[in-house]
Amino acid sequence: MTTQEILQAAQTARLPLAMADTHTKNEALEAMAVALIAAQEEILAANKQDLEAARGRVSDVMLDRLALTPSRLTDMAKGMREVAALPDPVGAVLRKIVRPNGLVIEKTAVPMGVIAIIYESRPNVTSDAAALALKAGSACVLRCGRDAWASCHAIVQALRAGLRKVHLPEHAISLIEDTSHASANELMTADGLVDLLIPRGGAGLIRACVENATVPCIQTGTGICHVYVDADADLDMALRIVENAKTSRPSVCNAEEALLVHRDVAATFLPMLKKCLVDDRTAAGLTPVELHLDSTAAAIIDGVPAGPADFDTEYLDYKLSVAVVDSLEDAIAHIAKHSTHHSEAIITNDKVAAQRFATCVDSAAVYINASTRFTDGGEFGLGCEMGISTQKLHARGPMGLAELCTYKYIVHGNGQTRGGAASLLQTPCH
């Protein structure tokens, strides 16, 4: 099917999904989870095909983003069941106002309609997006990158099998067949067919959507995430957090890309950092972290001299930019200049410093003594997420069910009329 045909088909699924009750949607999510596991063999075979085609063209870290395993499929099914367990956002009365004239005004959550998601090489986004859109009463149109298409196609086929079991339209979940730039451009300009566009991927994709989309678009984040080690930090805690934020999964957007260290603790902390991230990992046969150091850090430990662009780079790899700052204020200023407003952390025992950091740092998630890796829908109790929004309007941070709904005002009356010429007459018009 062409992209236009897929969008038209998704439109036909709008009303059945909007009308589906909570029980039906939850049954669908359970059936989709069961179907996903049942199709494990086919999905893993398709993923093997994608991996073989991508190997040699992308880094090992990016191959990890692409790879599926039985464990990851189990987690994807678990994510769908967690979404099923969440309260249904559709129909929730967000605010109720009773006016002096007796009108009852209810601000009520309603489905978006058709949500398009453009993403690149993470097949698990397929099930996460489908589950959230379905529970929020909307159809989803998925457009993955060419590296992941076979995997995503196999996943969508399984999810559609689940939809058929509960008699919901299979076009509630669709995958664009064209992986060229043309299909992405079609989604960006599909006025009247797409109610919300969510891009998930690198800076180039996000920029293209923000600059070219004529449909409503939510800017999800590239993640130049910072950890700041304050003068009053517990350095052992700081080391654990930095190691986790950088190395647990460097290819994701909530991974740490830049480390700031207060000058008062730099001489002690930076050697600890190098031993942990470079020396110990090398000795253990693990990939060491390449440290890109500003001039002050380079005077303390060995590493790669930081270039002009390093602190504005989302590495998505075992690389970390490191700078020494003179004060908390300098750390805040550095983050303001280089952050993509995703996730930032301060490590400190100083409550005043922590509060100032939390107040002044303008990012979607700000952490005090915890890893940036927690910026995730599942970790935030949202089941899973559609993406991490780094903008401020409509949605910010992990986008769960509530952020995938819009709202309308439903007004209950018992014959009220408002002013106007008719109200000036001695007798009403008939």
C-alpha positions as CSV (number, residue, x, y, z in Angstrom):
1,M,0.0,0.0,0.0
2,T,1.1,3.6,-0.7
3,T,1.6,6.0,2.2
4,Q,-1.6,7.8,1.3
5,E,-3.6,4.5,1.2
6,I,-2.2,3.6,4.6
7,L,-3.2,7.0,6.0
8,Q,-6.7,6.7,4.5
9,A,-7.1,3.2,6.1
10,A,-6.0,4.5,9.5
11,Q,-8.7,7.2,9.2
12,T,-11.3,4.4,9.1
13,A,-10.0,3.0,12.4
14,R,-10.5,6.3,14.3
15,L,-14.2,5.9,15.2
16,P,-14.1,2.2,16.3
17,L,-11.1,3.0,18.5
18,A,-12.6,6.1,20.0
19,M,-15.8,4.1,20.8
20,A,-14.0,1.1,22.2
21,D,-14.5,0.8,26.0
22,T,-11.7,0.1,28.5
23,H,-12.3,-3.6,28.7
24,T,-12.1,-4.0,24.9
25,K,-8.9,-2.0,24.7
26,N,-7.3,-4.0,27.5
27,E,-8.4,-7.3,25.9
28,A,-6.7,-6.1,22.7
29,L,-3.5,-5.3,24.5
30,E,-3.4,-8.7,26.2
31,A,-4.1,-10.4,22.8
32,M,-1.3,-8.3,21.2
33,A,1.1,-9.3,24.0
34,V,0.3,-13.0,23.5
35,A,0.5,-12.8,19.7
36,L,3.9,-11.1,20.0
37,I,5.4,-13.9,22.0
38,A,3.7,-16.5,19.8
39,A,5.4,-14.9,16.8
40,Q,8.8,-14.9,18.5
41,E,10.5,-17.2,16.0
42,E,9.3,-15.1,13.0
43,I,10.2,-11.8,14.6
44,L,13.7,-13.0,15.6
45,A,14.3,-14.4,12.1
46,A,13.3,-11.0,10.6
47,N,15.6,-9.2,13.1
48,K,18.5,-11.5,12.2
49,Q,17.9,-10.4,8.6
50,D,18.1,-6.7,9.6
51,L,21.2,-7.2,11.7
52,E,23.0,-9.0,8.9
53,A,22.2,-6.2,6.5
54,A,23.3,-3.5,8.9
55,R,26.5,-5.1,10.2
56,G,29.5,-3.2,8.9
57,R,27.4,-0.1,8.1
58,V,26.6,0.9,11.7
59,S,28.5,0.8,15.0
60,D,28.2,-2.1,17.5
61,V,26.4,0.2,19.8
62,M,23.8,1.0,17.1
63,L,23.5,-2.7,16.4
64,D,22.6,-3.2,20.0
65,R,19.7,-0.7,19.5
66,L,18.5,-2.8,16.6
67,A,18.9,-6.2,18.1
68,L,16.0,-8.2,19.5
69,T,16.3,-11.2,21.9
70,P,13.7,-13.4,23.6
71,S,14.3,-11.4,26.7
72,R,13.6,-8.1,24.9
73,L,10.5,-9.5,23.3
74,T,9.3,-10.6,26.8
75,D,9.9,-7.0,28.0
76,M,7.9,-5.6,25.1
77,A,5.0,-7.9,25.9
78,K,5.3,-6.9,29.6
79,G,5.2,-3.2,28.6
80,M,1.9,-3.8,26.8
81,R,0.4,-5.5,29.8
82,E,1.6,-2.6,32.0
83,V,-0.2,-0.2,29.7
84,A,-3.3,-2.3,30.0
85,A,-3.1,-2.1,33.8
86,L,-3.1,1.7,33.7
87,P,-6.2,3.8,34.0
88,D,-7.9,4.6,30.8
89,P,-7.3,8.3,30.0
90,V,-10.2,8.6,27.5
91,G,-13.3,10.2,29.0
92,A,-11.5,11.4,32.1
93,V,-12.9,14.7,33.4
94,L,-9.8,16.8,33.8
95,R,-11.7,19.8,35.2
96,K,-15.3,20.4,36.2
97,I,-16.8,23.9,36.4
98,V,-20.3,24.8,37.6
99,R,-21.4,28.3,36.5
100,P,-23.8,30.6,38.3
101,N,-26.3,30.1,35.4
102,G,-26.3,26.3,36.0
103,L,-24.1,25.3,33.1
104,V,-21.9,22.3,34.0
105,I,-18.6,22.5,32.0
106,E,-16.4,19.4,31.9
107,K,-12.9,19.5,30.3
108,T,-12.8,15.9,29.0
109,A,-9.9,13.9,27.7
110,V,-10.5,12.5,24.1
111,P,-8.4,10.6,21.6
112,M,-6.1,12.4,19.2
113,G,-7.3,10.4,16.2
114,V,-4.4,9.3,14.1
115,I,-0.9,9.5,15.5
116,A,2.1,9.1,13.2
117,I,5.5,8.1,14.6
118,I,8.7,8.4,12.7
119,Y,11.6,6.4,14.3
120,E,14.8,4.8,13.2
121,S,16.4,1.6,14.4
122,R,14.7,0.5,17.7
123,P,12.1,-2.2,16.9
124,N,10.7,-2.1,20.4
125,V,9.3,1.4,19.7
126,T,6.8,-0.4,17.4
127,S,5.0,-2.2,20.3
128,D,5.4,0.6,22.7
129,A,3.8,3.1,20.3
130,A,1.0,0.8,19.3
131,A,0.1,-0.1,22.9
132,L,0.0,3.6,24.0
133,A,-1.9,4.8,21.0
134,L,-4.5,2.0,21.3
135,K,-5.1,2.6,25.0
136,A,-5.4,6.3,24.3
137,G,-8.1,5.5,21.6
138,S,-6.0,6.5,18.6
139,A,-4.8,4.8,15.4
140,C,-1.0,4.8,14.9
141,V,0.9,5.0,11.7
142,L,4.5,3.8,12.1
143,R,7.4,4.8,9.9
144,C,10.6,3.0,10.9
145,G,14.1,3.3,9.3
146,R,15.2,0.9,6.6
147,D,17.6,-0.9,9.0
148,A,14.7,-2.1,11.2
149,W,11.9,-2.6,8.6
150,A,11.8,-6.4,8.5
151,S,11.8,-6.5,12.3
152,C,9.1,-3.9,12.6
153,H,7.0,-5.5,9.9
154,A,7.0,-8.9,11.7
155,I,6.1,-7.1,15.0
156,V,3.2,-5.3,13.3
157,Q,1.9,-8.5,11.8
158,A,1.8,-10.1,15.2
159,L,0.1,-7.1,16.8
160,R,-2.5,-7.1,14.1
161,A,-3.3,-10.7,14.8
162,G,-4.0,-9.7,18.4
163,L,-6.4,-6.9,17.2
164,R,-8.3,-9.4,15.0
165,K,-9.0,-11.6,18.0
166,V,-10.9,-8.9,19.7
167,H,-12.5,-7.6,16.5
168,L,-10.8,-4.2,16.4
169,P,-9.7,-2.9,13.0
170,E,-6.2,-4.0,12.1
171,H,-5.6,-0.7,10.5
172,A,-5.4,0.7,14.0
173,I,-1.7,-0.2,13.7
174,S,0.0,0.4,10.3
175,L,3.6,0.4,9.1
176,I,4.6,2.6,6.2
177,E,6.1,0.4,3.5
178,D,8.3,3.1,1.9
179,T,11.4,3.8,4.0
180,S,12.7,6.6,1.7
181,H,12.7,10.3,2.7
182,A,9.6,10.8,0.6
183,S,7.4,8.8,3.0
184,A,8.6,10.9,6.0
185,N,7.9,14.1,4.1
186,E,4.4,12.7,3.3
187,L,3.7,12.2,7.0
188,M,5.0,15.7,7.8
189,T,2.5,17.3,5.4
190,A,-0.4,14.9,5.7
191,D,-2.9,17.6,6.7
192,G,-6.3,16.2,7.5
193,L,-4.9,12.7,7.8
194,V,-2.5,13.0,10.7
195,D,-3.5,14.6,13.9
196,L,-0.2,14.4,15.7
197,L,3.4,13.6,14.4
198,I,6.0,12.4,16.8
199,P,9.6,12.0,15.5
200,R,12.0,9.8,17.5
201,G,15.6,9.7,16.3
202,G,18.7,11.8,15.7
203,A,19.0,15.5,15.5
204,G,18.6,15.5,11.7
205,L,15.3,13.8,11.8
206,I,14.0,16.0,14.7
207,R,15.1,19.2,12.9
208,A,13.5,18.1,9.6
209,C,10.2,17.4,11.3
210,V,10.2,20.7,13.3
211,E,11.1,22.7,10.2
212,N,9.0,21.1,7.6
213,A,5.9,19.6,9.3
214,T,2.6,21.2,8.5
215,V,0.8,18.8,10.9
216,P,1.1,19.3,14.7
217,C,4.5,17.9,15.8
218,I,6.0,17.2,19.1
219,Q,9.7,17.7,19.4
220,T,11.3,14.7,21.1
221,G,14.8,14.9,22.3
222,T,18.2,14.2,21.3
223,G,19.8,13.8,24.6
224,I,23.0,15.7,25.4
225,C,22.5,14.8,29.1
226,H,24.8,16.2,31.8
227,V,25.9,15.0,35.2
228,Y,27.4,17.7,37.5
229,V,29.6,16.6,40.4
230,D,29.3,19.3,42.9
231,A,32.0,20.4,45.5
232,D,29.9,18.7,48.2
233,A,29.3,15.5,46.4
234,D,29.7,12.0,47.8
235,L,32.4,11.0,45.3
236,D,31.8,7.2,45.5
237,M,28.1,7.9,44.8
238,A,29.0,10.2,42.0
239,L,31.2,7.6,40.4
240,R,28.5,4.9,40.5
241,I,26.0,7.3,39.0
242,V,28.4,8.5,36.2
243,E,29.3,4.9,35.4
244,N,25.6,3.9,35.1
245,A,24.6,7.0,33.2
246,K,27.3,6.5,30.6
247,T,27.9,2.7,30.3
248,S,24.6,0.9,31.1
249,R,23.3,1.6,27.6
250,P,25.2,4.4,25.8
251,S,23.0,4.2,22.6
252,V,19.9,5.7,24.2
253,C,18.8,9.3,24.6
254,N,18.9,9.3,28.4
255,A,22.6,8.3,28.5
256,E,25.1,10.8,29.9
257,E,27.1,12.6,27.2
258,A,28.8,15.3,29.3
259,L,30.3,15.4,32.8
260,L,31.0,18.6,34.7
261,V,33.2,18.4,37.8
262,H,33.7,21.2,40.4
263,R,37.3,22.3,40.5
264,D,37.5,21.6,44.3
265,V,37.0,17.9,43.8
266,A,38.4,17.5,40.3
267,A,41.9,16.4,41.3
268,T,40.4,13.6,43.4
269,F,37.4,12.6,41.3
270,L,38.9,12.6,37.8
271,P,41.5,9.9,38.5
272,M,38.7,7.8,40.0
273,L,36.7,8.4,36.9
274,K,39.6,7.3,34.6
275,K,40.3,4.2,36.6
276,C,36.6,3.2,36.5
277,L,35.6,4.0,33.0
278,V,38.9,3.4,31.2
279,D,41.4,1.2,33.1
280,D,39.1,-1.2,34.9
281,R,36.9,-1.7,31.8
282,T,39.9,-2.4,29.7
283,A,41.2,-4.9,32.2
284,A,37.8,-6.6,32.3
285,G,37.7,-6.9,28.5
286,L,34.9,-4.3,28.2
287,T,34.9,-1.3,25.9
288,P,36.6,1.6,27.6
289,V,35.0,5.0,27.6
290,E,36.9,7.6,25.5
291,L,37.2,10.7,27.6
292,H,37.1,14.0,25.7
293,L,38.8,16.5,28.1
294,D,38.8,20.2,28.4
295,S,42.2,21.8,29.1
296,T,41.7,21.8,32.9
297,A,40.7,18.1,33.0
298,A,43.5,17.2,30.6
299,A,46.0,18.6,33.1
300,I,44.8,16.0,35.6
301,I,44.2,12.8,33.6
302,D,45.0,11.5,30.2
303,G,42.4,11.5,27.4
304,V,41.4,13.0,24.1
305,P,41.5,16.8,23.9
306,A,37.9,18.1,23.6
307,G,37.2,19.7,20.3
308,P,34.9,22.7,19.7
309,A,31.9,20.5,18.9
310,D,32.3,17.9,21.6
311,F,30.1,19.4,24.2
312,D,27.3,19.8,21.5
313,T,27.5,16.2,20.4
314,E,25.2,13.3,21.3
315,Y,27.7,10.5,21.0
316,L,25.4,7.5,21.5
317,D,28.7,5.6,22.1
318,Y,31.3,4.9,24.7
319,K,32.5,8.6,24.6
320,L,32.2,11.2,27.3
321,S,32.9,14.9,27.3
322,V,34.5,16.2,30.5
323,A,34.9,19.7,31.8
324,V,36.0,21.3,35.1
325,V,33.9,24.2,36.3
326,D,34.6,26.8,38.9
327,S,31.2,26.9,40.5
328,L,27.6,25.7,40.5
329,E,26.7,28.8,38.6
330,D,29.2,27.9,35.9
331,A,27.8,24.4,35.7
332,I,24.3,25.8,35.2
333,A,25.5,28.2,32.6
334,H,27.4,25.4,30.7
335,I,24.2,23.3,30.7
336,A,22.1,26.2,29.5
337,K,24.5,26.6,26.5
338,H,25.0,23.0,25.5
339,S,22.0,21.0,26.7
340,T,19.2,19.7,24.5
341,H,16.8,20.1,27.5
342,H,16.4,16.4,28.0
343,S,17.9,15.2,31.4
344,E,20.5,16.6,33.7
345,A,21.7,15.5,37.1
346,I,23.5,17.1,40.1
347,I,25.4,15.0,42.6
348,T,25.6,16.8,45.9
349,N,24.9,16.7,49.7
350,D,24.2,20.5,49.7
351,K,20.5,20.9,49.7
352,V,20.7,24.6,48.8
353,A,22.9,23.7,45.7
354,A,20.5,20.9,44.7
355,Q,17.5,23.2,44.9
356,R,19.2,26.0,42.9
357,F,20.2,23.4,40.2
358,A,16.7,22.0,40.0
359,T,15.2,25.5,39.8
360,C,17.6,27.0,37.2
361,V,18.2,24.0,34.9
362,D,15.6,24.2,32.1
363,S,15.3,20.5,31.1
364,A,12.4,18.0,31.0
365,A,13.9,16.0,33.8
366,V,16.3,17.1,36.5
367,Y,17.9,14.6,38.9
368,I,19.3,15.1,42.4
369,N,21.7,12.2,43.2
370,A,20.4,9.8,40.6
371,S,21.2,8.6,37.1
372,T,19.8,10.2,34.0
373,R,19.0,6.7,32.8
374,F,15.7,6.8,34.7
375,T,14.1,9.2,32.1
376,D,11.9,6.5,30.7
377,G,8.2,5.9,30.6
378,G,8.4,2.6,32.3
379,E,10.6,3.9,35.1
380,F,8.2,6.9,35.6
381,G,5.3,4.5,36.0
382,L,3.8,5.2,32.6
383,G,4.0,1.6,31.4
384,C,6.1,2.7,28.4
385,E,6.5,5.9,26.5
386,M,6.0,7.3,23.0
387,G,9.1,9.4,23.3
388,I,10.8,12.0,25.5
389,S,9.4,15.5,24.7
390,T,12.0,18.3,25.1
391,Q,9.5,21.1,24.3
392,K,7.2,22.9,26.7
393,L,3.8,23.0,25.0
394,H,1.3,20.1,25.4
395,A,3.8,17.5,26.6
396,R,7.2,17.5,28.3
397,G,9.4,14.6,29.4
398,P,8.3,10.9,28.9
399,M,5.0,10.9,26.9
400,G,2.5,8.4,28.3
401,L,-1.2,8.0,27.9
402,A,-2.2,11.4,29.2
403,E,0.0,13.2,26.7
404,L,-1.5,11.2,23.8
405,C,-4.9,12.6,24.4
406,T,-6.3,16.0,23.7
407,Y,-9.5,17.4,25.3
408,K,-12.8,18.9,24.5
409,Y,-15.2,20.9,26.7
410,I,-18.6,19.1,27.2
411,V,-21.2,21.5,28.4
412,H,-24.4,20.3,30.2
413,G,-27.3,22.7,30.3
414,N,-31.1,22.7,30.9
415,G,-32.2,25.3,28.5
416,Q,-29.8,28.2,29.2
417,T,-29.4,30.9,26.5
418,R,-27.0,33.8,26.5
419,G,-28.0,37.5,26.0
420,G,-28.4,38.8,22.5
421,A,-31.2,40.6,20.8
422,A,-33.9,38.0,21.6
423,S,-33.3,38.5,25.3
424,L,-34.3,42.2,25.0
425,L,-37.8,41.3,23.7
426,Q,-40.8,41.4,26.1
427,T,-41.8,38.0,24.8
428,P,-39.6,35.3,23.4
429,C,-39.6,34.4,19.7
430,H,-41.3,31.2,18.5
